[in-house]
Amino acid sequence: MAADDRDEVLDATRELVSTVLERNELDPADLISILFTATPDLVSEFPALAARELGLGDVPLMCATEIAVPHALPRVLRLMAHVDTPRARAEVQHVYLRGAVALRRDIAQ
C-alpha cells in the first residue's frame, strides 16, 4: 500500500479477499473464519469492514496488529483464512499481492 488511507486499506483488503477466494475456488460458505493482520503503520480502518462489504457478514472476522519489527516491510495487510475444503494443504494457493510478494517468494503464486 502506498499510504495509510482508509479507501486504500479497504480497496486492498477487497482485492486480497477476492483473490484468495478466486484462486482457491472457494465459495463464501466454505469460510470458517478470517484473521486479518496489519503492520503497525496501518490504522485508518479495520480490514474486516471490507470483507463485510463483500458479503461476508456471517463469517467471524478478527483484526490484529503485527509486531513492530524494525526491518519489516511497511504497510502490509495479511489474512489467514480458515476454510472447509477437500483440498490438501499443498494445493492451497497462497496469495501475495503487490510488494508483499517479497515476503515469501518461496510460496507466492
CORBEL-V429457 format. One record per helix or strand of 3 or more residues. SS is the DSSP state (hx for helix, st for strand). FROM is the first residue (numbers start at 0). TO is the last residue. Records with the same first field share a line. If there is no record, write none. Layout:
BEGIN
SS: FROM-TO + FROM-TO
END
This chain:
BEGIN
hx: 5-22 + 27-29 + 46-52 + 88-90 + 97-102
st: 30-37 + 59-64 + 76-82
END
